[in-house]
Amino acid sequence: MVENTDLRKVLKGYSNKWIALSADSSKVVGVADNPKGALEQAHSNKEANPILTKTPEHYGTFIL
Amino acid sequence: MSIRLKFDYRKFPADRSEAFPRRQSATRPVIPVTLINGDRKVTNLAIIDSGADLCIFHAEIGEQIGIDIESGKVQTFSGITREQLTAYFHNIKIGIGGHEYDCYAGFSRDLANMPYGLLGQVGFFDLFNIVFDYNKERIKLISKDNE
């Protein structure tokens, strides 16, 4: 499986949401305010191995 | 024999600013990590953060694998601000590149605007020697199993 690591287009437009990505990270398969909802949508979309992430409110800069 | 894993950096959207008016993306050492509690597991993105002392994930992710977050051992922590944050630590397993490792991981409700879990020194850097190659956008993990 070729994994998509460029998430600029895939995640663009989502703000402060939990996102379930397809196993190859090529598309969004679930969006919700919590991981449970995002995963339920992913499974409804027949994605067996979704990858969760959260989108920030603003796509700013992180200094950890 | 050591396990060698390779990951590509991931690119994320990034807003332009006065300081960086041409900025279009941020390239970060973010990898998929599976959090495992018994027979429950969920995969989420986590950033390899050499500045983090510990591994900390969103509490909502912990709940998704059946962890009673507040029953864990308490640890306060802080980032670059003065704010004191709280995490609750539990023994779980983490899956990376198809291999599983024990991890004493924290779960916090205070990672509100942080998109990723944090892979820090204890629980991650103590498992792997890590090579960051920003220009090649490549991360290499070499397990310390046989050292």
Backbone of each chain as ProteinMPNN parsed JSONL, in Angstrom:
{"seq_chain_A": "MVENTDLRKVLKGYSNKWIALSADSSKVVGVADNPKGALEQAHSNKEANPILTKTPEHYGTFIL", "coords_chain_A": {"N_chain_A": [[0.846, -1.193, 0.0], [0.633, 2.124, -0.953], [1.37, 4.921, 0.831], [-0.16, 7.996, 1.434], [1.451, 10.919, 2.253], [1.216, 13.569, 2.065], [-0.781, 15.752, 3.337], [-2.015, 18.124, 2.832], [-4.071, 18.888, 0.975], [-5.993, 17.023, 1.616], [-6.744, 17.542, 4.269], [-7.413, 20.172, 4.247], [-9.601, 22.842, 4.976], [-10.967, 21.71, 7.054], [-11.732, 22.337, 10.426], [-10.965, 22.252, 13.8], [-11.918, 19.609, 14.244], [-12.372, 16.058, 14.669], [-10.839, 13.755, 12.622], [-11.151, 10.972, 10.54], [-8.962, 9.213, 8.636], [-8.507, 7.391, 5.583], [-6.874, 4.147, 5.414], [-4.623, 4.442, 3.829], [-4.296, 7.101, 3.978], [-5.277, 8.715, 1.954], [-7.737, 9.885, 1.71], [-10.516, 11.484, 3.413], [-12.52, 9.709, 5.628], [-14.237, 9.976, 7.679], [-15.742, 12.404, 9.786], [-16.064, 14.264, 12.713], [-17.091, 15.611, 15.929], [-15.831, 14.226, 17.85], [-13.644, 11.397, 18.516], [-15.043, 8.956, 18.485], [-17.347, 9.367, 16.879], [-16.124, 9.97, 14.43], [-14.812, 7.568, 13.886], [-16.98, 5.809, 13.719], [-18.22, 6.733, 11.399], [-16.187, 6.147, 9.623], [-16.136, 3.352, 9.696], [-18.684, 2.886, 8.718], [-18.214, 3.655, 6.169], [-16.843, 1.54, 5.296], [-14.157, 1.376, 5.931], [-11.65, -0.366, 7.268], [-9.339, 0.027, 8.733], [-8.902, 2.78, 9.886], [-7.174, 5.944, 10.277], [-6.801, 8.132, 12.857], [-6.923, 11.672, 13.362], [-6.627, 15.018, 14.61], [-7.926, 18.117, 13.634], [-6.608, 21.361, 13.913], [-7.97, 24.466, 15.262], [-7.007, 26.668, 13.914], [-4.653, 26.657, 11.248], [-1.885, 27.016, 12.269], [1.366, 27.647, 13.605], [3.429, 25.368, 15.311], [5.231, 25.256, 18.279], [6.831, 23.089, 20.153]], "CA_chain_A": [[0.0, 0.0, 0.0], [1.364, 3.383, -0.991], [0.767, 5.807, 1.807], [-0.102, 9.421, 1.137], [1.936, 11.676, 3.4], [0.934, 14.988, 1.834], [-2.161, 15.901, 3.814], [-2.452, 19.518, 2.66], [-5.388, 18.961, 0.328], [-6.925, 16.115, 2.299], [-7.236, 18.133, 5.519], [-7.741, 21.592, 4.071], [-11.007, 23.191, 5.144], [-11.488, 21.17, 8.313], [-11.273, 23.118, 11.571], [-11.373, 21.788, 15.127], [-12.693, 18.372, 14.095], [-11.677, 14.783, 14.609], [-10.868, 13.261, 11.246], [-10.686, 9.617, 10.267], [-8.402, 9.067, 7.299], [-8.392, 6.018, 5.081], [-5.625, 3.518, 5.854], [-3.499, 4.981, 3.053], [-4.333, 8.556, 4.192], [-5.558, 9.417, 0.702], [-9.023, 10.574, 1.764], [-11.226, 11.543, 4.685], [-13.628, 8.749, 5.65], [-15.102, 10.295, 8.803], [-15.529, 13.72, 10.41], [-16.989, 14.438, 13.834], [-16.555, 16.403, 17.037], [-15.116, 13.33, 18.762], [-13.094, 10.241, 17.796], [-16.047, 7.903, 18.32], [-18.158, 9.675, 15.708], [-15.301, 9.859, 13.217], [-14.566, 6.144, 13.63], [-18.239, 5.195, 13.282], [-18.387, 7.065, 9.983], [-15.179, 5.404, 8.858], [-16.572, 1.961, 9.559], [-19.823, 2.908, 7.792], [-17.637, 3.786, 4.828], [-16.132, 0.291, 5.032], [-12.725, 1.501, 6.176], [-11.362, -1.261, 8.396], [-8.173, 0.49, 9.507], [-8.767, 4.23, 9.752], [-6.167, 6.655, 11.064], [-7.417, 9.329, 13.428], [-6.154, 12.855, 13.714], [-7.487, 16.151, 14.938], [-7.512, 19.332, 12.948], [-6.632, 22.503, 14.826], [-8.912, 25.53, 14.877], [-6.277, 27.415, 12.889], [-3.441, 25.962, 10.822], [-0.78, 27.899, 12.603], [2.693, 27.102, 13.807], [3.586, 24.736, 16.617], [6.531, 25.16, 18.939], [6.547, 22.148, 21.252]], "C_chain_A": [[0.886, 1.249, 0.0], [0.635, 4.382, -0.098], [0.924, 7.26, 1.382], [0.363, 10.173, 2.377], [1.754, 13.18, 3.214], [-0.537, 15.231, 2.149], [-2.706, 17.31, 3.617], [-3.845, 19.603, 2.048], [-6.425, 18.144, 1.101], [-7.558, 16.79, 3.515], [-7.694, 19.578, 5.38], [-9.247, 21.811, 4.23], [-11.63, 22.646, 6.412], [-10.892, 21.942, 9.486], [-11.849, 22.535, 12.849], [-12.306, 20.571, 15.056], [-11.789, 17.162, 14.271], [-11.912, 14.195, 13.221], [-10.414, 11.806, 11.233], [-10.225, 9.574, 8.815], [-8.459, 7.603, 6.879], [-7.017, 5.455, 5.466], [-4.414, 4.021, 5.08], [-3.429, 6.507, 3.127], [-4.653, 9.353, 2.923], [-6.863, 10.202, 0.741], [-9.591, 10.558, 3.177], [-12.405, 10.574, 4.621], [-14.552, 8.97, 6.845], [-14.729, 11.632, 9.399], [-16.537, 13.877, 11.525], [-16.328, 15.312, 14.898], [-15.806, 15.535, 18.043], [-14.618, 12.114, 17.967], [-14.141, 9.167, 17.524], [-16.875, 8.125, 17.058], [-17.379, 9.525, 14.414], [-15.055, 8.394, 12.864], [-15.83, 5.433, 13.16], [-18.495, 5.487, 11.808], [-17.413, 6.276, 9.119], [-15.619, 3.961, 8.636], [-17.805, 1.866, 8.65], [-19.347, 3.001, 6.346], [-16.728, 2.61, 4.475], [-14.611, 0.435, 5.1], [-12.388, 0.714, 7.442], [-10.254, -0.726, 9.3], [-7.967, 1.998, 9.372], [-7.661, 4.782, 10.649], [-6.796, 7.954, 11.552], [-6.418, 10.469, 13.535], [-7.147, 13.958, 14.046], [-7.003, 17.349, 14.145], [-7.593, 20.494, 13.928], [-7.659, 23.537, 14.369], [-8.302, 26.384, 13.775], [-5.011, 26.64, 12.527], [-2.241, 26.86, 11.029], [0.523, 27.158, 12.711], [2.774, 26.505, 15.199], [5.029, 24.806, 17.067], [6.311, 24.3, 20.161], [7.667, 22.176, 22.287]], "O_chain_A": [[1.768, 1.404, 0.844], [-0.556, 4.642, -0.264], [2.015, 7.694, 1.015], [-0.26, 10.075, 3.434], [2.096, 13.968, 4.095], [-1.418, 14.953, 1.335], [-3.747, 17.655, 4.176], [-4.705, 20.321, 2.56], [-7.586, 18.538, 1.217], [-8.752, 16.635, 3.767], [-8.294, 20.136, 6.299], [-10.058, 21.06, 3.686], [-12.714, 23.078, 6.805], [-9.683, 22.173, 9.532], [-13.059, 22.347, 12.973], [-13.341, 20.522, 15.721], [-10.581, 17.241, 14.047], [-13.038, 14.151, 12.725], [-9.406, 11.458, 11.847], [-10.989, 9.859, 7.893], [-8.459, 6.699, 7.715], [-6.106, 6.211, 5.803], [-3.301, 4.028, 5.606], [-2.622, 7.134, 2.442], [-4.33, 10.538, 2.837], [-7.084, 11.083, -0.091], [-9.209, 9.743, 4.016], [-13.195, 10.61, 3.678], [-15.533, 8.246, 7.015], [-13.549, 11.966, 9.509], [-17.73, 13.652, 11.324], [-15.164, 15.695, 14.778], [-15.211, 16.055, 18.987], [-15.114, 11.837, 16.874], [-14.133, 8.539, 16.465], [-17.083, 7.205, 16.267], [-17.899, 9.017, 13.42], [-15.083, 8.018, 11.693], [-15.765, 4.554, 12.301], [-18.929, 4.613, 11.058], [-17.757, 5.802, 8.036], [-15.492, 3.419, 7.538], [-17.959, 0.899, 7.905], [-19.991, 2.493, 5.427], [-15.96, 2.656, 3.514], [-13.875, -0.282, 4.422], [-12.792, 1.085, 8.544], [-10.241, -1.001, 10.5], [-6.967, 2.44, 8.806], [-7.272, 4.166, 11.641], [-7.264, 8.77, 10.756], [-5.227, 10.257, 13.767], [-8.346, 13.838, 13.794], [-5.799, 17.564, 14.005], [-8.552, 20.594, 14.693], [-8.15, 23.49, 13.241], [-8.982, 26.774, 12.825], [-4.375, 26.039, 13.393], [-1.664, 27.389, 10.08], [0.763, 26.175, 12.011], [2.248, 27.073, 16.156], [5.94, 24.454, 16.318], [5.668, 24.737, 21.116], [7.606, 21.454, 23.282]]}, "seq_chain_B": "MSIRLKFDYRKFPADRSEAFPRRQSATRPVIPVTLINGDRKVTNLAIIDSGADLCIFHAEIGEQIGIDIESGKVQTFSGITREQLTAYFHNIKIGIGGHEYDCYAGFSRDLANMPYGLLGQVGFFDLFNIVFDYNKERIKLISKDNE", "coords_chain_B": {"N_chain_B": [[17.961, -9.015, 16.941], [17.978, -5.774, 15.637], [15.124, -3.778, 14.91], [14.335, -2.041, 12.01], [12.805, 0.823, 10.908], [11.182, 2.902, 8.524], [9.88, 6.095, 7.898], [8.07, 8.632, 6.168], [8.223, 12.173, 6.5], [5.29, 14.106, 7.229], [3.147, 16.293, 5.403], [1.339, 19.178, 6.251], [-1.513, 21.425, 6.137], [-0.819, 24.943, 6.351], [-1.181, 28.15, 7.659], [-0.496, 31.332, 6.148], [1.651, 33.984, 7.285], [2.677, 37.19, 8.623], [5.394, 36.992, 9.092], [6.046, 34.752, 7.58], [5.15, 34.939, 4.675], [4.855, 33.404, 2.36], [4.307, 30.908, 3.059], [2.969, 27.663, 2.778], [2.646, 25.17, 3.74], [3.315, 22.865, 6.433], [5.928, 20.801, 7.393], [6.25, 17.897, 9.119], [7.532, 15.608, 11.636], [5.583, 13.311, 11.827], [3.894, 10.361, 12.606], [1.951, 7.343, 12.063], [0.516, 5.792, 14.872], [-0.477, 3.019, 16.709], [-2.611, 2.682, 19.399], [-3.001, 0.452, 21.99], [-5.088, -1.436, 24.019], [-5.572, -4.19, 25.631], [-7.847, -6.036, 23.767], [-8.646, -3.922, 22.328], [-8.082, -1.335, 20.023], [-6.757, 1.624, 18.47], [-5.747, 3.653, 15.8], [-3.766, 6.5, 15.57], [-2.447, 9.741, 14.604], [0.78, 10.787, 15.559], [3.252, 12.977, 16.863], [6.749, 12.953, 16.658], [8.537, 14.015, 19.233], [11.195, 15.457, 20.405], [11.482, 17.213, 22.441], [9.639, 16.599, 24.332], [9.096, 15.197, 27.473], [7.652, 12.917, 27.982], [5.256, 10.445, 26.763], [2.228, 11.46, 25.503], [-1.228, 11.407, 24.941], [-4.395, 12.313, 23.436], [-7.161, 12.435, 25.651], [-9.61, 11.572, 24.707], [-8.959, 9.692, 22.811], [-7.864, 7.701, 24.387], [-10.155, 6.926, 25.785], [-11.501, 5.755, 23.736], [-10.258, 3.334, 23.455], [-11.063, 2.091, 25.684], [-10.089, 2.952, 28.161], [-10.252, 4.079, 31.498], [-9.831, 7.148, 32.049], [-9.267, 9.042, 34.218], [-8.621, 7.331, 36.269], [-5.986, 6.794, 36.231], [-2.45, 7.34, 37.037], [-1.492, 10.516, 38.201], [0.055, 13.209, 36.453], [1.384, 16.37, 36.224], [2.095, 18.734, 33.653], [3.865, 20.961, 31.417], [4.088, 23.206, 28.607], [5.472, 25.56, 26.463], [4.231, 27.663, 27.544], [2.976, 29.218, 30.59], [1.038, 27.682, 31.557], [-0.277, 25.053, 33.523], [-0.774, 21.692, 32.855], [-2.632, 18.607, 32.83], [-2.115, 15.131, 32.956], [-3.035, 11.658, 32.824], [-1.671, 8.621, 33.664], [-1.225, 5.43, 32.128], [-0.615, 1.919, 31.653], [-0.084, 0.756, 28.507], [-0.023, -0.71, 25.218], [1.884, 0.188, 22.354], [1.631, 0.276, 18.861], [3.846, 0.238, 16.218], [4.703, 0.501, 12.938], [3.934, -2.157, 12.58], [4.951, -3.53, 14.726], [4.805, -4.229, 18.25], [4.985, -2.485, 21.359], [5.566, -2.101, 24.88], [4.216, 0.619, 26.708], [4.226, 3.311, 28.895], [1.908, 5.481, 29.066], [0.569, 8.806, 28.923], [-2.657, 10.333, 29.226], [-4.538, 13.078, 28.263], [-6.856, 15.736, 28.845], [-6.204, 18.194, 28.128], [-5.005, 18.753, 25.727], [-6.101, 20.394, 23.842], [-5.907, 22.028, 21.383], [-3.962, 20.715, 20.065], [-3.028, 18.803, 17.34], [-1.982, 16.228, 17.303], [-0.929, 13.18, 18.959], [1.742, 12.962, 21.39], [4.996, 11.825, 21.101], [7.361, 11.153, 23.263], [10.392, 11.348, 25.298], [10.502, 9.313, 27.424], [9.192, 6.191, 26.911], [9.182, 6.313, 24.171], [11.516, 7.507, 22.814], [13.248, 6.071, 24.367], [12.988, 3.6, 23.32], [13.886, 3.589, 20.712], [16.626, 4.388, 18.521], [16.828, 7.365, 16.742], [16.68, 8.876, 13.594], [16.469, 11.943, 12.147], [15.846, 13.295, 9.079], [15.425, 16.097, 7.706], [15.642, 17.416, 5.25], [15.493, 15.351, 3.376], [13.103, 14.498, 4.111], [12.625, 12.264, 5.737], [12.343, 9.79, 8.235], [14.079, 7.667, 10.379], [13.749, 4.836, 12.367], [15.357, 2.903, 14.721], [15.304, 0.064, 16.511], [16.151, -0.474, 19.973], [16.559, -2.985, 20.899], [18.64, -4.953, 21.149], [20.74, -3.746, 22.417]], "CA_chain_B": [[18.227, -8.159, 15.78], [17.238, -4.518, 15.724], [14.095, -3.516, 13.902], [14.547, -0.752, 11.343], [11.57, 1.319, 10.301], [11.316, 4.19, 7.847], [8.649, 6.85, 7.679], [8.223, 9.95, 5.567], [7.579, 13.304, 7.149], [3.98, 14.424, 6.65], [2.89, 17.719, 5.139], [0.037, 19.642, 6.719], [-1.811, 22.815, 5.767], [-0.302, 25.952, 7.276], [-1.592, 29.504, 7.278], [0.552, 32.321, 5.95], [1.753, 34.991, 8.342], [3.544, 38.315, 8.256], [6.78, 36.507, 9.107], [6.215, 33.737, 6.531], [4.029, 35.244, 3.772], [4.729, 32.42, 1.272], [4.151, 29.581, 3.648], [1.789, 26.929, 2.334], [2.533, 23.885, 4.434], [4.275, 22.557, 7.493], [6.418, 19.434, 7.255], [6.46, 17.502, 10.515], [7.811, 14.178, 11.866], [4.339, 12.731, 12.351], [3.752, 8.973, 12.145], [0.791, 6.644, 12.627], [0.795, 4.949, 16.042], [-1.67, 2.317, 17.185], [-2.689, 2.556, 20.85], [-3.604, -0.868, 22.21], [-5.462, -1.775, 25.39], [-6.219, -5.496, 25.487], [-8.238, -6.311, 22.381], [-9.136, -2.692, 21.693], [-6.991, -0.554, 19.457], [-7.087, 2.703, 17.547], [-4.54, 4.25, 15.225], [-3.842, 7.947, 15.381], [-1.185, 10.372, 14.235], [1.537, 11.312, 16.694], [4.47, 13.673, 16.45], [7.965, 12.572, 17.382], [8.843, 15.304, 19.856], [12.358, 15.267, 21.282], [11.361, 18.122, 23.58], [8.64, 16.11, 25.286], [9.655, 14.214, 28.408], [6.784, 11.749, 28.109], [4.294, 10.215, 25.682], [0.903, 11.901, 25.938], [-2.233, 11.36, 23.882], [-5.685, 12.901, 23.788], [-7.993, 11.584, 26.514], [-10.693, 10.974, 23.906], [-8.403, 8.508, 22.162], [-7.787, 6.679, 25.43], [-11.509, 6.417, 26.049], [-11.896, 4.941, 22.59], [-9.737, 1.977, 23.65], [-11.622, 1.549, 26.915], [-9.354, 3.357, 29.363], [-10.872, 5.005, 32.44], [-8.705, 8.085, 32.042], [-8.944, 9.652, 35.502], [-8.165, 6.325, 37.225], [-4.54, 6.642, 36.08], [-1.549, 8.116, 37.898], [-1.508, 11.913, 37.746], [1.299, 13.943, 36.195], [1.187, 17.675, 35.605], [3.152, 19.059, 32.704], [3.688, 22.271, 30.773], [4.817, 23.416, 27.363], [6.241, 26.796, 26.508], [3.475, 28.666, 28.285], [2.993, 28.989, 32.036], [-0.117, 26.878, 31.923], [-0.066, 23.698, 34.027], [-1.706, 20.762, 32.26], [-2.695, 17.355, 33.594], [-2.266, 13.861, 32.232], [-3.224, 10.464, 33.66], [-0.833, 7.617, 33.014], [-1.684, 4.034, 32.095], [0.213, 0.983, 30.888], [-0.72, 0.287, 27.284], [0.944, -1.064, 24.187], [1.809, 0.99, 21.145], [2.022, -0.431, 17.653], [4.541, 1.108, 15.266], [5.249, -0.253, 11.809], [3.622, -3.574, 12.692], [5.564, -4.092, 15.934], [4.168, -3.72, 19.466], [5.887, -2.173, 22.465], [4.939, -1.603, 26.097], [4.375, 2.073, 26.83], [3.539, 3.97, 30.015], [1.485, 6.67, 28.324], [-0.371, 9.712, 29.554], [-3.819, 10.792, 28.455], [-4.858, 14.404, 28.793], [-7.951, 16.513, 28.258], [-5.676, 19.547, 27.942], [-4.321, 18.883, 24.428], [-7.235, 20.849, 23.048], [-5.627, 22.479, 20.014], [-2.855, 19.925, 19.523], [-3.621, 17.821, 16.426], [-1.354, 14.912, 17.346], [-0.341, 12.697, 20.19], [3.152, 13.326, 21.55], [5.912, 10.718, 21.37], [8.462, 11.815, 23.954], [11.61, 10.618, 25.68], [10.151, 8.062, 28.108], [8.126, 5.48, 26.212], [9.432, 6.267, 22.724], [12.946, 7.684, 22.54], [13.998, 5.011, 25.034], [12.826, 2.381, 22.528], [14.483, 3.701, 19.376], [17.521, 5.431, 18.026], [15.995, 8.047, 15.744], [17.374, 9.768, 12.673], [15.593, 12.894, 11.467], [16.462, 13.933, 7.913], [14.379, 17.035, 7.288], [15.752, 17.72, 3.822], [14.988, 14.194, 2.626], [11.764, 14.243, 4.665], [12.651, 10.863, 6.092], [12.63, 9.457, 9.633], [14.465, 6.269, 10.573], [13.692, 4.335, 13.736], [16.126, 1.665, 14.903], [14.98, -0.372, 17.872], [17.307, -0.68, 20.84], [16.342, -4.299, 21.503], [19.827, -5.759, 21.436], [21.858, -2.943, 22.921]], "C_chain_B": [[17.368, -6.896, 15.869], [16.22, -4.404, 14.598], [14.335, -2.129, 13.328], [13.273, -0.35, 10.606], [11.836, 2.679, 9.654], [9.935, 4.811, 7.663], [8.997, 8.144, 6.951], [7.611, 11.0, 6.484], [6.209, 13.512, 6.489], [3.833, 15.936, 6.483], [1.462, 18.063, 5.544], [-0.223, 21.056, 6.211], [-1.202, 23.76, 6.795], [-0.691, 27.328, 6.761], [-0.368, 30.392, 7.073], [0.55, 33.3, 7.121], [2.6, 36.139, 7.845], [4.993, 37.845, 8.16], [7.058, 35.528, 7.97], [5.09, 33.875, 5.502], [3.838, 34.218, 2.652], [4.455, 31.01, 1.789], [2.856, 28.914, 3.173], [1.597, 25.623, 3.085], [3.553, 23.808, 5.552], [4.642, 21.081, 7.354], [6.869, 18.955, 8.63], [6.75, 15.994, 10.623], [6.641, 13.507, 12.581], [4.157, 11.339, 11.755], [2.47, 8.362, 12.72], [1.217, 5.707, 13.759], [-0.513, 4.315, 16.484], [-1.598, 2.171, 18.699], [-3.528, 1.319, 21.149], [-3.855, -1.081, 23.692], [-6.241, -3.09, 25.332], [-6.555, -5.758, 24.03], [-8.785, -5.073, 21.674], [-7.953, -1.858, 21.204], [-7.519, 0.548, 18.563], [-5.773, 3.322, 17.074], [-4.737, 5.748, 15.085], [-2.472, 8.503, 15.04], [-0.521, 10.946, 15.475], [2.835, 11.922, 16.184], [5.638, 13.222, 17.311], [8.581, 13.862, 17.917], [9.987, 15.126, 20.848], [12.308, 16.189, 22.496], [10.35, 17.671, 24.613], [9.276, 15.05, 26.186], [8.928, 12.878, 28.317], [5.941, 11.571, 26.852], [2.902, 10.568, 26.195], [-0.035, 11.945, 24.733], [-3.52, 12.003, 24.378], [-6.498, 11.906, 24.632], [-9.087, 10.885, 25.705], [-10.229, 9.719, 23.171], [-8.305, 7.365, 23.17], [-9.144, 6.07, 25.727], [-11.954, 5.479, 24.929], [-11.357, 3.514, 22.709], [-10.083, 1.455, 25.055], [-10.896, 1.92, 28.192], [-10.194, 4.33, 30.187], [-9.807, 6.055, 32.784], [-8.311, 8.518, 33.454], [-8.552, 8.626, 36.575], [-6.646, 6.14, 37.17], [-3.761, 7.5, 37.065], [-1.39, 9.522, 37.32], [-0.097, 12.45, 37.544], [0.927, 15.289, 35.596], [2.36, 17.936, 34.662], [2.888, 20.434, 32.112], [4.495, 22.307, 29.498], [5.593, 24.704, 27.466], [5.473, 27.91, 27.201], [3.528, 28.336, 29.768], [1.914, 28.002, 32.469], [0.271, 25.473, 32.397], [-1.168, 22.788, 33.478], [-1.636, 19.437, 33.025], [-2.861, 16.169, 32.662], [-2.39, 12.728, 33.243], [-2.558, 9.297, 32.947], [-1.346, 6.189, 33.205], [-0.668, 3.196, 31.317], [-0.583, 0.472, 29.695], [0.356, -0.317, 26.386], [0.778, -0.085, 23.022], [2.316, 0.152, 19.979], [2.623, 0.55, 16.663], [5.123, 0.241, 14.169], [5.03, -1.751, 11.922], [4.238, -4.265, 13.899], [4.936, -3.445, 17.166], [5.193, -3.545, 20.577], [5.061, -1.768, 23.679], [5.207, -0.106, 26.215], [3.57, 2.565, 28.029], [3.156, 5.354, 29.497], [0.479, 7.493, 29.107], [-1.515, 10.051, 28.613], [-4.305, 12.089, 29.088], [-6.055, 15.014, 28.075], [-7.486, 17.929, 27.928], [-4.928, 19.721, 26.628], [-5.26, 19.486, 23.391], [-6.889, 21.175, 21.595], [-4.46, 21.724, 19.37], [-3.42, 18.822, 18.617], [-3.126, 16.395, 16.636], [-1.081, 14.479, 18.783], [1.137, 13.057, 20.21], [3.963, 12.082, 21.89], [7.183, 11.308, 21.953], [9.552, 10.856, 24.396], [11.286, 9.27, 26.329], [8.994, 7.404, 27.36], [8.292, 5.452, 24.711], [10.917, 6.397, 22.41], [13.794, 6.645, 23.276], [13.854, 3.671, 24.31], [13.651, 2.396, 21.243], [15.643, 4.703, 19.344], [16.82, 6.047, 16.827], [16.845, 8.981, 14.9], [16.327, 10.639, 11.986], [16.363, 13.47, 10.282], [15.415, 14.846, 7.291], [14.439, 17.286, 5.779], [15.244, 16.578, 2.946], [13.589, 13.794, 3.083], [11.614, 12.782, 5.062], [13.033, 10.685, 7.567], [13.014, 7.984, 9.677], [14.395, 5.942, 12.058], [14.451, 3.018, 13.787], [15.934, 1.219, 16.346], [16.246, -0.677, 18.657], [17.293, -2.059, 21.481], [17.617, -4.982, 21.977], [20.997, -4.942, 21.958], [22.196, -3.322, 24.351]], "O_chain_B": [[16.171, -6.967, 16.145], [16.442, -4.877, 13.484], [14.516, -1.162, 14.068], [12.744, -1.102, 9.787], [12.607, 3.49, 10.166], [8.965, 4.134, 7.32], [10.094, 8.679, 7.109], [6.612, 10.749, 7.157], [6.003, 13.138, 5.335], [4.315, 16.731, 7.29], [0.513, 17.345, 5.228], [0.709, 21.795, 5.894], [-1.085, 23.416, 7.971], [-0.547, 27.627, 5.576], [0.658, 30.225, 7.734], [-0.436, 33.417, 7.849], [3.18, 36.065, 6.761], [5.727, 38.25, 7.259], [8.174, 35.476, 7.453], [4.184, 33.042, 5.453], [2.765, 34.166, 2.051], [4.385, 30.051, 1.02], [1.79, 29.53, 3.17], [0.513, 25.041, 3.068], [4.514, 24.575, 5.607], [3.77, 20.224, 7.216], [7.766, 19.543, 9.234], [6.276, 15.205, 9.805], [6.708, 13.184, 13.767], [4.256, 11.16, 10.541], [1.968, 8.818, 13.747], [2.161, 4.93, 13.614], [-1.532, 4.993, 16.615], [-0.641, 1.605, 19.227], [-4.63, 1.163, 20.623], [-2.955, -0.927, 24.518], [-7.432, -3.097, 25.019], [-5.683, -5.713, 23.162], [-9.317, -5.16, 20.568], [-6.952, -1.707, 21.904], [-8.592, 0.425, 17.971], [-4.827, 3.489, 17.844], [-5.745, 6.209, 14.549], [-1.46, 7.815, 15.172], [-1.185, 11.523, 16.337], [3.431, 11.452, 15.214], [5.528, 13.123, 18.533], [9.081, 14.691, 17.156], [9.779, 14.7, 21.984], [13.019, 15.963, 23.475], [10.218, 18.298, 25.664], [9.916, 14.117, 25.701], [9.524, 11.826, 28.549], [5.918, 12.442, 25.983], [2.455, 10.032, 27.208], [0.314, 12.447, 23.664], [-3.71, 12.21, 25.577], [-6.516, 10.706, 24.36], [-9.444, 9.741, 25.99], [-11.013, 8.798, 22.939], [-8.618, 6.216, 22.858], [-9.273, 4.858, 25.898], [-12.698, 4.526, 25.163], [-11.927, 2.587, 22.133], [-9.474, 0.503, 25.543], [-11.075, 1.257, 29.213], [-10.771, 5.277, 29.654], [-8.995, 5.865, 33.69], [-7.152, 8.377, 33.845], [-8.185, 9.015, 37.684], [-6.085, 5.403, 37.981], [-4.334, 8.281, 37.825], [-1.183, 9.697, 36.119], [0.811, 12.192, 38.333], [0.236, 15.351, 34.579], [3.462, 17.424, 34.855], [1.809, 20.999, 32.29], [5.451, 21.551, 29.32], [6.301, 24.926, 28.448], [6.018, 28.992, 27.421], [4.06, 27.297, 30.159], [1.893, 27.55, 33.614], [1.058, 24.788, 31.742], [-2.354, 23.084, 33.624], [-0.69, 19.19, 33.773], [-3.643, 16.203, 31.712], [-1.909, 12.829, 34.372], [-2.841, 9.018, 31.782], [-1.824, 5.805, 34.273], [0.04, 3.7, 30.444], [-1.623, -0.166, 29.855], [1.518, -0.414, 26.779], [-0.32, 0.401, 22.748], [3.298, -0.581, 20.097], [2.008, 1.556, 16.31], [5.935, -0.646, 14.429], [5.835, -2.538, 11.422], [4.062, -5.471, 14.073], [4.578, -2.267, 17.144], [6.129, -4.332, 20.722], [3.994, -1.169, 23.542], [6.286, 0.373, 25.867], [2.381, 2.27, 28.156], [3.971, 6.277, 29.49], [-0.347, 6.962, 29.85], [-1.37, 10.055, 27.39], [-4.463, 12.176, 30.306], [-6.241, 14.836, 26.871], [-8.281, 18.765, 27.498], [-4.274, 20.745, 26.431], [-5.217, 19.13, 22.213], [-7.517, 20.647, 20.677], [-4.028, 22.058, 18.267], [-4.207, 17.994, 19.076], [-3.778, 15.447, 16.197], [-1.013, 15.302, 19.696], [1.714, 13.411, 19.183], [3.656, 11.372, 22.847], [7.991, 11.893, 21.231], [9.63, 9.716, 23.939], [11.728, 8.221, 25.859], [7.933, 8.007, 27.2], [7.631, 4.668, 24.03], [11.509, 5.5, 21.809], [14.921, 6.363, 22.87], [14.535, 2.707, 24.659], [14.063, 1.347, 20.748], [15.635, 5.717, 20.043], [16.278, 5.329, 15.987], [17.629, 9.774, 15.423], [15.417, 10.134, 11.327], [17.422, 14.07, 10.466], [14.62, 14.419, 6.454], [13.405, 17.359, 5.116], [14.639, 16.812, 1.901], [12.972, 12.884, 2.529], [10.605, 12.144, 4.762], [13.936, 11.353, 8.071], [12.342, 7.148, 9.073], [14.916, 6.678, 12.897], [14.206, 2.122, 12.979], [16.347, 1.903, 17.282], [17.267, -1.08, 18.1], [17.947, -2.275, 22.501], [17.664, -5.527, 23.08], [22.135, -5.412, 21.938], [23.112, -2.75, 24.941]]}, "name": "protein", "num_of_chains": 2, "seq": "MVENTDLRKVLKGYSNKWIALSADSSKVVGVADNPKGALEQAHSNKEANPILTKTPEHYGTFILMSIRLKFDYRKFPADRSEAFPRRQSATRPVIPVTLINGDRKVTNLAIIDSGADLCIFHAEIGEQIGIDIESGKVQTFSGITREQLTAYFHNIKIGIGGHEYDCYAGFSRDLANMPYGLLGQVGFFDLFNIVFDYNKERIKLISKDNE"}
